[in-house]
Each structure stands twice: as structure tokens, then as C-alpha cells.
Amino acid sequence: MVEKIMATQDLPDGVTTYALNEDNYESNKTFQAAKVAVDACVTGAARCLESKAAGYAIVRPPGHHAHYDFPSGFCFFNNVAVAA
């Protein structure tokens, strides 16, 4: 799945597609956005474990609808699963 999302970086500027599914459109910035969202969730989870505090990541794309083998519902990676 990561390789499929990474491949969106090869799209020309300004071009969007629905190649991965009918819910999510992709552009050459899709991987960057999805990666930042995952990184924020992973970092937040790590900080919570370090301090035993609660946390909440407000990120886009949100991630909670993504499956292990395909994006869904505007989500590319399941950020919570990756963070766990």
C-alpha cells in the first residue's frame, strides 16, 4: 500500500486521479500529506507513552477509514493502526 501511495508523487503538477478508489482522489502531494498525518499520530502516541498523558491528533487525511490493502473514505493510511 505504501508503494501505491508513494507512486502518486509521479503525477504531474495539477493532475488528480481516482486511480486508487472512487472515494479518494490523488495528486503528487498525496504521499506527502498522508506521511505527515501518519508521522503526527506516531509522534503523538510516543509522547503519550513517554509522559503517560492523553493526546489527540487532528490531521488530514484522517486515516481511520483506510484498510491495510486499500485507501477508503478519504483516508490513505490507517494512522491509528500505524501508531499502535
N, C-alpha and C positions, 0 to 999 in steps of 0.2 A: 504494500500500500504506500509506503514511504516513497518508493521509486516512482510510482504512478503520479504522486503529488509533486515530487521533485521535477518530473518531466514537464510540468506546466510552465516551468521557468523558460522553456524554449519557445513559448508562444510569442509572436511579435507584439510590440507595444500597441495597446489599444484593442487587441483582439481578445474576445471572450468566446468560450465554447461551453457546451453542456456534454462534453465527451465522457465524463465520469458517471454522471447520472442526471436525471431530469430536474432535480432539486437544486443542485449546486452548479453555478457557472464558475469557470476557471479563467484566470488570466495569468500573465507572467509574474504576478505578485502573490499568487495564491500560496505557494510554498512558504514564502517569507512570512506572510500573515499567520498561517497555520503553525509555523515553527515558533513564532513569538508567543502565540497563545499557549502552546504546549510548554514552552520554557517558563512562562509566568506561573503556570499551575505546578510544575515540578519544583520551581524555586519556592513558591508559597508553601507547598507541602513540606519541603525540607525545613523551612523556617519554623513552621508549626511544630514539627518533631523536635527541633532544637530547643524551643522555648516552652513547649507544651501549651502553646496558646492556640486559639482558634483562628482561622483565616478564611478568606473568600476571594476568589479570583474573578474579576469582571473582565472577561476577554471576548474578543470577536476574532475568528469564529469560535462559538461557544464549545463545541466538541461533544456534547452529551448524546447526540443522535448518531454519531459515527459508529460503524461496525468495524470489526477487525479487518474485513476484506473489502469494504466499500464505504465511501462517504454517504451521508444522508442528512436530510433536514438542515442544510446549510452548514454542516459540520464536516470537517475533513479528517481530523484525528480525534479519538476519544481521549480528551485531555485528562479526565479524571482517572481513567484506566492507566494511562501512561504514567501519571504522577504516582499512582498506587504502586 
